[in-house]
Amino acid sequence: MVDTAVRSGFGAPSVPAQRNRRARWKDGRLVLGVLLVAITALAGAKLLSAADDTTTIWAAKHDLRAGTTLTGDDLTTVRVRFTSSDDASRYVAAGADLNGLVVARAVDAGEFVPREAAVSESERNRTELPLSVATGRLPSDTAGGDTVDIWVVPKEQSQPAKLLWSSVRVLQIDAVKGVAGGSARRQVLIGLAPSDLSRLPAALTAMSAGEPTLVRRAG
């Protein structure tokens, strides 16, 4: 029989202390979770920002006939998300002053009001003149409602360019026509005031021997 008695003055053998080891796999999951939360928060913020990226414009509350003087009773505001600022600028902003504006062409109920369809009385009485303009001779984003100066550049290089009209309004502009390159052209409809008509014969003669060029004015 084995004597297992403990000698006086000595305790039982102690169990070696064990340190708490960090579970590294748990650290990895924690980092991954934090990243997922951050990505989700950023995506949510971006969606909220995009949801507010709209422009408030006027739309016709009912059918508007040409010649109608515009008032707030004829229109309603709508919020629209445009793909570009150029598209948004083609329509009358809700903050625009309607005082003195008339409908230049019929606008259907629910239709966004284009800038060229809401003009002053004097502009409505202007004479319409179509111009065939090479794509390189006007700003690429020219739109109805823009104010431009019209020059003619003679085909003879020795002849100087000549100003035909100053501060005329673009009423309408068509898409690019013709093949790509120097031969591509755009059909531009401009509005001439009664005071501009006296120069029309000379201007047509000058354009027959040169190329019209549109210089857009700011504002």
C-alpha positions in Angstrom: 0.0 0.0 0.0 1.4 3.4 -1.0 1.6 6.1 1.5 0.1 9.2 0.0 0.2 11.3 3.1 1.3 14.8 2.6 4.3 15.9 4.5 3.7 18.5 7.1 4.4 22.0 5.9 3.8 21.3 2.2 0.5 21.8 0.3 -0.8 19.8 -2.6 0.8 20.4 -6.0 -0.8 23.5 -7.7 -2.3 23.4 -11.2 -0.4 25.6 -13.6 -2.3 28.8 -14.3 -3.6 29.1 -17.8 -3.7 32.5 -19.6 -6.8 33.5 -21.5 -5.8 33.4 -25.1 -7.5 35.8 -27.5 -9.7 34.1 -30.1 -8.2 35.7 -33.2 -11.0 34.3 -35.4 -13.4 36.3 -33.4 -11.4 39.5 -34.0 -11.6 38.8 -37.8 -15.4 38.5 -37.6 -15.7 41.7 -35.6 -13.6 43.7 -38.2 -15.7 42.2 -41.0 -18.9 43.2 -39.2 -17.7 46.7 -38.7 -16.9 47.0 -42.4 -20.3 45.7 -43.5 -22.0 48.2 -41.2 -19.9 51.1 -42.6 -20.5 50.1 -46.2 -24.3 49.8 -45.5 -24.3 53.2 -43.9 -22.5 54.8 -46.9 -24.8 53.2 -49.4 -27.8 54.4 -47.5 -26.5 57.9 -47.3 -25.8 57.9 -51.1 -29.3 56.7 -51.8 -30.8 59.4 -49.6 -28.6 62.0 -51.3 -29.7 60.8 -54.8 -33.4 60.9 -53.7 -33.0 64.6 -53.1 -31.2 65.3 -56.4 -34.3 66.7 -58.1 -35.4 69.9 -59.7 -38.7 71.7 -59.2 -40.2 72.9 -62.4 -43.6 74.1 -63.7 -46.1 71.8 -65.4 -49.4 72.7 -67.0 -52.4 72.2 -64.7 -54.7 72.1 -67.8 -54.5 72.6 -71.5 -52.9 76.0 -72.4 -53.6 77.7 -75.7 -51.1 79.8 -77.5 -51.4 83.4 -76.4 -52.5 82.6 -72.8 -51.1 84.9 -70.2 -49.5 82.6 -67.6 -50.5 82.7 -63.9 -49.9 80.4 -61.0 -53.5 79.1 -61.4 -52.5 77.6 -64.8 -49.5 75.7 -63.4 -48.5 73.2 -60.8 -45.0 72.3 -59.5 -43.4 68.9 -60.1 -40.1 67.5 -58.9 -38.1 65.8 -61.6 -34.7 64.0 -61.5 -32.9 65.0 -64.7 -29.9 63.2 -66.1 -28.1 66.5 -66.7 -28.3 70.2 -65.9 -28.7 70.9 -69.6 -31.9 68.9 -69.7 -33.2 70.7 -66.6 -32.5 74.1 -68.2 -34.9 73.4 -71.0 -37.9 73.8 -68.7 -39.2 76.7 -66.7 -38.0 76.5 -63.1 -40.6 76.8 -60.4 -38.7 79.8 -59.0 -39.0 81.7 -62.3 -40.9 85.0 -62.4 -44.1 84.4 -64.4 -45.1 88.1 -64.6 -45.7 89.1 -68.3 -45.1 85.6 -69.7 -47.4 84.2 -72.4 -47.7 80.8 -74.0 -46.0 80.8 -77.4 -47.4 77.4 -78.4 -50.0 75.1 -77.1 -49.0 73.2 -74.0 -51.0 70.0 -73.0 -52.2 69.3 -69.5 -49.5 67.7 -67.4 -46.7 68.7 -69.8 -43.6 70.2 -68.4 -43.5 73.9 -69.6 -40.5 74.4 -72.0 -38.6 77.6 -71.8 -39.3 78.4 -75.5 -43.1 78.0 -74.8 -43.2 80.7 -72.0 -42.0 84.0 -73.5 -42.8 87.7 -73.1 -45.4 89.3 -75.3 -42.7 91.0 -77.4 -40.9 87.8 -78.0 -44.1 86.0 -79.1 -44.5 88.6 -81.8 -41.1 87.9 -83.2 -40.5 86.6 -86.8 -39.2 83.1 -86.9 -36.1 82.4 -89.1 -34.6 79.0 -89.6 -30.8 78.6 -89.9 -28.7 75.7 -90.9 -25.6 75.8 -88.7 -22.6 73.6 -88.8 -22.0 71.8 -85.5 -18.7 73.5 -85.0 -20.2 76.9 -85.2 -22.4 77.0 -82.1 -22.1 75.7 -78.6 -22.9 72.0 -78.5 -25.4 72.4 -75.7 -27.3 75.3 -77.2 -31.0 75.0 -76.3 -34.3 76.8 -76.8 -34.4 80.0 -74.7 -30.7 80.8 -75.1 -29.7 84.3 -76.2 -27.1 84.4 -79.0 -25.3 86.8 -81.3 -25.3 85.7 -84.9 -22.2 86.3 -87.1 -21.5 85.2 -90.6 -18.0 84.0 -91.5 -17.3 84.5 -95.2 -15.9 81.6 -97.2 -13.3 84.0 -98.5 -10.6 84.0 -95.8 -9.6 87.5 -96.7 -13.1 88.9 -95.7 -13.7 89.6 -92.0 -16.6 88.1 -90.0 -19.7 90.3 -89.8 -22.2 90.6 -87.0 -25.8 90.1 -88.3 -27.9 90.3 -85.2 -27.2 90.8 -81.5 -29.1 89.3 -78.6 -31.6 87.2 -80.5 -33.5 84.3 -78.9 -33.1 80.6 -79.9 -36.7 79.3 -80.2 -35.9 75.7 -81.1 -33.0 73.6 -82.1 -33.0 70.2 -83.8 -30.7 67.3 -83.3 -27.5 66.9 -85.3 -28.3 66.1 -89.0 -25.9 64.7 -91.6 -22.8 62.5 -91.1 -20.4 62.9 -88.3 -17.7 65.4 -88.8 -17.5 68.8 -90.5 -20.6 68.2 -92.7 -22.9 67.6 -89.7 -25.4 70.5 -89.2 -28.2 71.6 -86.8 -31.4 73.3 -87.7 -31.8 76.4 -85.4 -35.0 78.5 -85.2 -34.4 82.0 -84.1 -36.8 84.8 -83.3 -36.3 88.2 -84.8 -37.9 91.4 -83.4 -39.6 93.8 -85.8 -36.5 96.1 -85.5 -34.4 93.2 -86.8 -36.3 92.7 -90.0 -34.8 95.6 -91.9 -31.4 93.8 -91.9 -32.9 90.5 -93.1 -32.2 90.9 -96.9 -28.6 91.8 -96.3 -28.1 89.1 -93.8 -29.5 86.4 -96.1 -27.1 87.6 -98.8 -24.2 87.5 -96.5 -25.1 84.0 -95.3 -25.3 82.7 -98.9 -21.6 83.5 -99.2 -20.5 82.4 -95.7 -21.3 80.3 -92.7 -23.6 81.5 -89.8 -21.9 81.3 -86.4 -23.8 81.5 -83.1 -22.1 83.1 -80.0 -24.1 82.5 -76.8 -24.5 85.2 -74.3 -24.4 84.5 -70.6 -27.6 84.7 -68.6 
